Amino acid sequence: MFSKAVVKYVKSLQVKKYRSQHQAFVVEGAKSVLELLQSDFEVQHLFVTESFKQEHTAILAKGFKYDIVTEKDLVAAGTFTSNNAVLAVASMRKLQPLRLQEKDFVIALDDIRDPGNLGTIIRIADWYGIEHVVCSDTCADFYNPKVISATMGSFTRIKVHYLNLPEWLEQHHSKYKIYGASLAGENLHHMQLRPEGIVVLGNEANGIRPEVARQVNQLIKIPAFGKAESLNVATATAIIIDNFKRNA
């Protein structure tokens, strides 16, 4: 059973301020935690049910510190409405500054506020083999529990960098092709695209900010065939990246 102090600590990590203070975050559910245990993240502690322990004895035997708790304990401490498996506390990863190579392909996100969208975009990046995602400092926090959950384990493989996006793009403007998703852009289906450069996607409601758009040297759009006004930004990301990758 969790002690009150442990529950308080785990719950505090649901808040960005305390995640930053402790340099730690929470991962919930069997799929995500199993990915965590096989990654380069440092795992501080595991809270597992008896059934999870029995099913994953081999991986737990690799030296991970864990306590056996009940499903009720996991739900009380975490964010899931049901969790019959495991909850982990891990240390944040310290990233090296991002230095692009000549033919790198990077997703850049401008002011993506919804944690579910950010998590799904990270999962999309993983699916298409894109290692780096760049975020403006106004994007949702990578270590938000909802982001981690939405990645379905892809958070262990994708490196997410937070920085001043307009300044960063300006530094790369002359050397890399910078694409920006916009309704005023050129039809993707009429373009010969290669998976190189930087693709910028903007805020769910407002699109790319003007100071970011000024650094873009090619606006692109997904052609519409029906009457919907817009696409979810994560859906749009998948469609756009697929168009870049299809001729790779």
C-alpha positions as CSV (number, residue, x, y, z in Angstrom):
1,M,0.0,0.0,0.0
2,F,1.2,3.5,-0.7
3,S,2.1,5.7,2.2
4,K,0.5,9.1,2.4
5,A,3.9,10.7,1.7
6,V,4.3,8.7,-1.5
7,V,0.8,9.4,-2.7
8,K,1.4,13.1,-2.1
9,Y,4.7,13.0,-4.0
10,V,3.3,11.0,-7.0
11,K,0.3,13.4,-7.2
12,S,2.5,16.4,-7.1
13,L,4.2,15.2,-10.3
14,Q,0.9,15.9,-12.1
15,V,1.8,19.6,-11.8
16,K,4.5,21.0,-14.1
17,K,6.0,23.1,-11.2
18,Y,6.7,20.1,-9.1
19,R,7.9,18.0,-12.1
20,S,10.5,20.7,-12.8
21,Q,11.4,20.9,-9.1
22,H,12.0,17.2,-8.7
23,Q,13.1,16.6,-12.3
24,A,10.8,13.6,-12.3
25,F,7.6,12.4,-14.0
26,V,4.9,9.6,-13.8
27,V,4.2,6.9,-16.3
28,E,1.1,4.7,-16.0
29,G,-0.2,1.5,-17.5
30,A,1.5,-1.7,-18.6
31,K,2.3,-0.7,-22.3
32,S,4.0,2.7,-21.4
33,V,5.9,1.4,-18.4
34,L,7.2,-1.7,-20.2
35,E,8.6,0.7,-22.9
36,L,10.1,2.8,-20.1
37,L,11.8,-0.2,-18.5
38,Q,13.5,-0.9,-21.8
39,S,14.6,2.7,-22.5
40,D,17.5,4.9,-21.3
41,F,15.3,6.7,-18.8
42,E,16.3,6.3,-15.2
43,V,13.5,4.6,-13.3
44,Q,13.2,5.8,-9.7
45,H,10.5,3.5,-8.5
46,L,7.8,1.1,-9.6
47,F,4.5,0.3,-8.0
48,V,3.1,-2.9,-9.4
49,T,0.2,-5.2,-8.8
50,E,0.7,-8.8,-8.0
51,S,-0.6,-9.8,-11.4
52,F,1.9,-7.5,-13.2
53,K,4.7,-8.9,-11.1
54,Q,3.8,-12.5,-12.0
55,E,3.6,-11.7,-15.7
56,H,6.8,-9.7,-16.0
57,T,9.1,-11.4,-13.5
58,A,12.0,-11.4,-15.9
59,I,12.2,-7.7,-16.5
60,L,11.6,-6.8,-12.9
61,A,14.5,-9.0,-11.9
62,K,16.9,-6.7,-13.8
63,G,17.3,-4.6,-10.6
64,F,14.3,-2.3,-10.6
65,K,13.1,-1.2,-7.2
66,Y,9.4,-1.9,-6.8
67,D,6.6,-2.2,-4.3
68,I,3.5,-4.4,-4.7
69,V,0.3,-2.4,-4.4
70,T,-3.4,-2.8,-5.3
71,E,-5.3,-1.5,-8.3
72,K,-7.1,0.8,-5.9
73,D,-3.7,2.2,-4.8
74,L,-2.7,2.9,-8.4
75,V,-5.9,4.7,-9.2
76,A,-5.7,6.8,-6.0
77,A,-2.2,8.0,-6.8
78,G,-2.3,8.3,-10.6
79,T,-4.5,10.0,-13.2
80,F,-6.1,6.9,-14.8
81,T,-9.6,6.0,-13.9
82,S,-8.5,2.3,-13.9
83,N,-5.1,0.8,-13.7
84,N,-4.6,-2.9,-12.9
85,A,-0.9,-3.1,-13.7
86,V,1.8,-0.6,-12.8
87,L,2.8,3.0,-12.2
88,A,6.4,4.3,-12.4
89,V,8.3,7.4,-11.3
90,A,11.2,8.2,-13.6
91,S,13.8,10.9,-13.9
92,M,13.6,13.4,-16.7
93,R,16.1,12.9,-19.5
94,K,18.8,15.6,-20.1
95,L,19.0,16.3,-23.8
96,Q,22.0,17.6,-25.7
97,P,21.5,20.8,-27.7
98,L,19.9,19.9,-31.1
99,R,22.3,20.2,-34.0
100,L,20.8,19.4,-37.3
101,Q,22.7,17.4,-39.9
102,E,22.4,18.1,-43.6
103,K,19.5,15.8,-44.5
104,D,17.6,15.7,-41.2
105,F,13.9,15.8,-41.1
106,V,12.3,17.5,-38.1
107,I,8.8,18.4,-36.9
108,A,8.4,21.8,-35.3
109,L,5.4,22.7,-33.3
110,D,4.2,26.2,-32.6
111,D,2.0,26.7,-29.6
112,I,0.4,23.2,-29.5
113,R,-1.5,23.5,-26.2
114,D,-3.5,20.2,-26.1
115,P,-1.6,17.4,-24.4
116,G,-3.4,14.7,-26.3
117,N,-2.4,16.3,-29.6
118,L,1.2,16.7,-28.6
119,G,1.4,13.0,-27.4
120,T,-0.2,11.8,-30.6
121,I,2.2,13.8,-32.7
122,I,5.1,12.3,-30.8
123,R,3.7,8.9,-31.6
124,I,3.4,9.8,-35.3
125,A,7.0,11.0,-35.3
126,D,8.0,7.6,-33.9
127,W,6.0,5.8,-36.5
128,Y,7.7,7.6,-39.4
129,G,11.2,7.4,-37.9
130,I,11.6,11.1,-37.0
131,E,13.9,11.3,-34.0
132,H,13.5,15.0,-33.1
133,V,10.4,17.2,-32.4
134,V,11.0,20.9,-31.7
135,C,8.4,22.7,-29.6
136,S,7.9,26.4,-28.9
137,D,8.1,27.2,-25.2
138,T,4.3,27.7,-25.2
139,C,3.5,24.1,-26.2
140,A,2.1,21.6,-23.7
141,D,4.7,20.0,-21.4
142,F,6.3,16.8,-22.7
143,Y,6.2,15.3,-19.2
144,N,2.5,16.0,-18.7
145,P,0.8,12.7,-17.8
146,K,-1.7,13.1,-20.6
147,V,1.1,13.6,-23.1
148,I,3.0,10.6,-21.9
149,S,-0.1,8.5,-22.1
150,A,-1.0,9.6,-25.6
151,T,2.4,8.7,-26.9
152,M,1.8,5.0,-26.1
153,G,5.4,4.5,-25.2
154,S,6.9,6.6,-28.0
155,F,8.1,9.2,-25.5
156,T,11.0,6.8,-24.8
157,R,12.4,7.1,-28.4
158,I,11.6,10.7,-29.5
159,K,13.6,13.7,-28.3
160,V,11.5,16.7,-27.7
161,H,13.3,20.1,-27.6
162,Y,11.7,23.3,-26.1
163,L,13.2,26.6,-27.4
164,N,12.4,30.0,-28.8
165,L,11.0,28.8,-32.1
166,P,11.2,32.0,-34.2
167,E,14.9,32.4,-33.2
168,W,15.7,28.8,-33.8
169,L,14.1,28.8,-37.3
170,E,15.9,32.1,-38.2
171,Q,19.2,30.3,-37.4
172,H,18.3,27.6,-39.9
173,H,16.4,29.7,-42.5
174,S,19.2,29.9,-45.1
175,K,20.4,26.3,-44.8
176,Y,17.3,24.2,-44.5
177,K,13.9,24.1,-46.3
178,I,11.3,25.2,-43.8
179,Y,7.7,24.2,-44.6
180,G,4.7,25.7,-42.8
181,A,1.2,24.2,-42.8
182,S,-1.3,26.8,-43.9
183,L,-4.6,27.0,-45.7
184,A,-2.9,29.5,-47.9
185,G,-0.2,27.0,-48.9
186,E,0.5,25.0,-52.0
187,N,-1.4,21.8,-52.5
188,L,0.8,18.9,-51.1
189,H,-0.5,16.6,-53.9
190,H,1.1,18.8,-56.5
191,M,4.6,18.8,-55.0
192,Q,7.6,16.5,-55.2
193,L,8.6,16.2,-51.5
194,R,11.6,14.6,-49.8
195,P,11.8,13.9,-46.1
196,E,14.4,16.6,-45.4
197,G,14.2,20.0,-43.7
198,I,11.7,21.3,-41.0
199,V,7.9,21.0,-41.1
200,V,6.1,23.6,-38.9
201,L,2.6,23.0,-37.6
202,G,0.7,25.7,-35.7
203,N,-1.8,26.1,-32.9
204,E,-5.0,24.2,-33.0
205,A,-7.2,27.3,-33.3
206,N,-4.9,30.0,-34.7
207,G,-2.3,28.3,-36.8
208,I,1.3,29.4,-37.1
209,R,2.1,32.7,-35.4
210,P,3.3,35.6,-37.6
211,E,6.8,35.7,-36.1
212,V,7.1,32.0,-36.9
213,A,5.5,32.3,-40.4
214,R,8.1,34.9,-41.3
215,Q,10.8,32.2,-41.1
216,V,8.9,29.7,-43.3
217,N,10.1,29.6,-46.9
218,Q,7.4,27.2,-48.3
219,L,3.7,27.2,-47.2
220,I,1.9,23.8,-47.8
221,K,-1.6,22.6,-47.3
222,I,-3.7,19.4,-47.4
223,P,-6.3,19.7,-50.1
224,A,-9.9,19.5,-48.9
225,F,-12.5,17.4,-50.8
226,G,-15.4,18.0,-48.4
227,K,-16.9,20.8,-46.3
228,A,-15.1,20.5,-43.0
229,E,-13.4,23.7,-42.0
230,S,-10.3,22.2,-40.5
231,L,-8.4,19.1,-39.4
232,N,-7.2,18.1,-36.0
233,V,-3.5,19.1,-35.8
234,A,-2.3,15.6,-35.0
235,T,-4.3,14.2,-38.0
236,A,-2.9,16.9,-40.2
237,T,0.6,16.1,-39.0
238,A,0.2,12.4,-40.0
239,I,-1.1,13.3,-43.5
240,I,1.6,15.9,-44.1
241,I,4.5,13.6,-42.9
242,D,3.1,10.7,-45.0
243,N,3.3,12.9,-48.1
244,F,6.9,13.6,-47.4
245,K,7.8,10.0,-46.7
246,R,6.0,8.3,-49.5
247,N,8.8,8.8,-52.0
248,A,11.6,8.2,-49.5
